[in-house]
Amino acid sequence: MAIEHPYLLFLGDAPDQLAAKTAQGIAHWRPDWCVGQLRLEGCKADLGLPDLSLEAAREAGAKTLVIGVANRGGVFSEAWISVLEKAMLLGFDIAAGLHNRLVDVPLLKAAAEQHGCQLFDVRHPTREFEVASGSKRPGKRLLAVGTDCSVGKMYTTLAVEKEMLDRGMKADFRATGQTGILIAGQGVSIDAVVADFISGAVEYLSPANDDDHWDIVEGQGSLFHASFAGVSMGLLHGAQPDALILCHEPTRQHMRGLPDFNLPTLQACMEANLAAARLTNPDVRFVGIAVNTSQMHESAVEAYLRRLEADFELPTVDPFVEGVKPLVDRLQDA
């Protein structure tokens, strides 16, 4: 799916800022794609963008209304539906990363057909994929892997792409989750692909390219997470990564959502990911460690990062705090 921008970000009646985290990610990474925000009465979220009506946003050039907030209780309220219908009347496409699908709402499906608009349900792939071949293809690829879920894999890969582009390198962020797709404008929500075709979907997402081009593949889950390891394994095999970045959040007491499972050591996580990745690329290597230090005491951060750097002989950074230049230095020299 290819979603047209500029975007108008729909925040609906979001009860708090966290509910608009998808829109926040888009506004952070693609500010030049966002003409403004549309908030309904009672909305408690604010991205700091201009508040625009549908008419004003269309006049400003917006092409897609992006639902950047979770719908309460998984239900499309009447207020939401009326806004979305009006948007399509004005010529907007609609994009959403929600669990429930826009095309399953009869009024929205009918309005899209009537007005010639597209409905993008980015969690739900609209095409079929081949089984992976495992064959080597030209181009370079980096994949972010994690000790756990939600440790910063998307942020890290987006930061790497930005740093590479700033240096004049050839690079593309390859989105594998709903927020990443809305940030990139295209991609595959890999957790919605039938299991046998996950690696094939990643091969499709990251095809043959120039020898000096980097595909920066967004990671998902963790090999050590009992719930989501299957997706992580499929990404490792389909991406055929030349380079891996390990993402870690050091204050976790257990795997997210699984209190009976301890976090792996970084060493164990690296060894497991390398062993799995070598099936399709025997030359894969780690090029750095990205640490989410947001929950650490500020006074402990620097010593912790430098200790990991010394222990693993790899550049170690918090991408949000200090960027990813040392990681890209390693990749630029490759």
N, C-alpha and C positions, 0 to 999 in steps of 0.2 A: 504494500500500500504506500502511496505517495501523497502526503497531505500538503495542500497548498498553504503558503503563508503570504502575507502577514496574518497573525492571529488576533482575535478578540478573546480574552480569557474570561470565561464564565465562572464566577464564584458562587452564584446562587445565594442560598441562605446559610452559608457555612457558619457553624456555631463557634468556631475558633480558628486561629491561624493554622494549627496542625491539619485541620480538615482540608486546607487548600495547598497541601505540600506538593501535589503534582503541578499546580499552577505556579507555585513558588520556584520549583525547579526549572520550569520553562522560562520564566521571567529572568532567572539568574543566568542561565546559559545561552539564551537566545533573546536578549533584550531588543535587538534590532528587528525581531520578528513580531513583537508584541505592540500593537497600537494602543491598547488600553485594557481595562477590566470592566466587567458588567456585574453589578451586585444587586441583589434583590433586598427588599425590606427585611431588616433583622440580621443581615450578614455581619459577622464579627471578624472577618478576615479582610486584610488590606495589603496589596502588593506594592503600594506606592505608585501605581500606574494611573494615568488619567481615567476617571470614571466616565464612560461613554455610553450613550444610547446605541441601539443597533443601527439606527440611521446615521449617527455621527461616525460610528466605526466603519460603516460601509463607505461613507464619504472619504474617510481617511485611508481607504484601500484594503481593509481587512477582507479576507476571503474565507476564512474558516473560524467558526465559533468553537472554541475548545473548552469542553467541560473539565475544569481543572480542580474539581472538588468532589468528594464522595457524596453520593446521595443518601440521605438519612434512611436507615432501615432497608436499603436496597430498593426503594420505591421511588419512581418518578412522580413528583407532586404535580398537581394541576398547574401550579405557577411555573414550574420548569417547562412543562409541555407547551404551554401557551407561548413562552419566550422562544422556544426552539422552533415551533411552527412559524412564528413571525420572522425569525431569522431566515428560514428557508424561503419564505415569501420574498424576502429582500435579496435572495441569491447566495446566502451563506451555505457552505458545507458545514457539517457538524462532526466533530471528532470527540471521542470519549475513551477512557481507559477503565471503564467500570466493569464489574462482574456481570451485571445484567445488560443486555444488548439494546442499543437504540432501535435496531431493525425489528425487534420483537414487540415494540410499541406500535400498534396498528395506526394510530394517528400520525406518528412520525414517519413511518414507512410510506404511508399514503401521500403525505406532504412532500417527501423527497421525490417520489415518482411524479407527482403533479408539477413540481417546480424544477425538475431536472437537477436536483442536488444530490450530493453523496453523503452517506452516513458511514463514518469510519469507527468501527468497534475494534480498537487496536489490541485488545486482549484476545481477539478471536481471529486467527488467520483466515484469509479468504481464498487461499489457494492450497493445492496439494503439493507435497514435496516428494522427491525421490529418496530411496534408501541411500545412505552415504556410500561412496566408493572407497574412501580412504586414500585415493590417489593424490600424490603431491601436485600442487599447483603453484604457479609463479606468484610472486609478491611476498611481503613479510606480514606477519600477524602477531599481535600481542593480545593476551587474554588476562583479565584480572580474576584471581581466585581468592577464596576467603577461608579463614578459620571458622567462620560462622556466617549466617545470613545477616543482611543489613549492617555491614561493617564499612561501607564506603566504596564498593566496587564501581558503581556508576559514576560517582563523583570523581574517583581517581582516573577512570578512563576518559571522561570528558576533559579533565584537566590535562591529561597527556596529549589528547588531540589538539587542544588549544595551544599548548606549548610548541608542539611540532609545527602547526600551521604558522605560528608567530615566527618560527625560524626558517620558514620557507620550505619545510619538508612536505612531501606528499603523504597525506594521512586522511582517513575517514573513520569516524566513530560509527560502529555497527551496533545498533540498538537491539536488545533482546528482551526488554521489558516494556510495560506500557508507558511509563514516564519517559524512558529513554526514546521510545518511538516518537512521542509528541515533541521531544526536544530535537530529535534528528529530522523529523518529518517523514521518516520511513523506517522499516525494520520488521522484525518478526518477534511476536510475543512467544518466546520459546517454551514457556510452561504450559501453553495451550496446544502444543503440537503433540500428536499421537507418538507414543514412546519410540516406536521403531523408526521414526522419521526425524527425530531431533537432530542427530548428527548431519543428516542430509539437508535439513533446513539451514543449519549453520554453514554448510558448504555453499548453499544457494546465496546466503546472506553475505558471504565473504568469498567471492569468486576469484578466478585468476586475475592478476593485475601486473603492473610494471614491477620490475625487480626491486626498485627502490621505493615502492609504495608500501605504507603501513596501514593495515586494517586494525583498528583498535576495538576489540570485541568486548562488549559489556558482559561481565560475569554474572552468574546467578547461583544462589545457594552455597553449598559447601559439600565436599566429599564426605565430611564428617557429620553432616546433619541428616539424621535418619529419615526425615520427611522429604528432603529435596535433593538428595545426592544423585538421583537419576538424571536430573536436568544438568547438574554440574558435570557429570561424566560425559553426557552427550555433547556438551560444549567443548570439553577438552579434546574429544576425538574429531568433531567436525571442524573446529577452528584450526587444527593442526598448528598450534602456536609455536612460533620461533622463540618467543619471550613470554615469561609469566611475571606478574607482580602479585605478591602476597598481601592481602588486605586483612587488617586485624584490629579488634577493639579490645584492649588489654584489661578492662575492668569487669568483663562478663564473668559471672559466677557459674554459668552453665550455658549450653546451647540455647539459642533463643526459642522459647516455647517448649523446651524439653528439659525440665529440671532434673531428670535422672541421667542426663548425659553431660559429662564434663567437656570443656573445650580441649581440643588437641594441643599439643605443644607445637610451636612454629616449625621445629625440625621435622616432626612427624607429618605435619601438613604439607611441607615442601616435598618430602620424600614420596608421599602418596600421590601428589599431583604430578610430579615428574614421572613416576612409574606409569601412571595412566596415560599421560600425554605422549610418552615415547612410543605408544602403539602406532601413532600416525606421524610423529616427527621425532626421530631418535636424537636430534640435535637440540631439542628444547632446553632452555635454561631459565633460571630466575635472574631478573635484572634489578630487582629492588623490592623494598617492603614499604607499604603505605599504612600508617597507623592513624586510626581515629582516636585522638587524645581528648575529645570533648568532655569526657567524664573523669579525666585525671586531674589531680591537683597540679596547678600550673608549675609549681616549684619542682615537680618530679619529672616533667615531660622531657626536658633536654637530656638529662642523664639516661633516661630510659631509651630514647632514640639512639643515643651514641653507643649504648651498651649493645643494642641489637645490631647496629652497624659493625661494631667490632666482632661480635660473635659470629655473624654470618658473612662478613666481608662484602656487604651489599649496601648501597645507599638507602637510607631509611628516613622517611619524611612524614609529616602530617600534611597531606595535600591541601587541606582547607586553610591551614595556618601559614605554611611557607612555600606552597606550590610544589611542582614536580620537576624542576630543572635538573637535579642530580639524576633522576630516573631517565629523563630524555637524553642526558649526556651519554649514558650507557647505550641507549638505542641508536643515537646518532653515530656513535663510533663503531656500531656493529657492521 
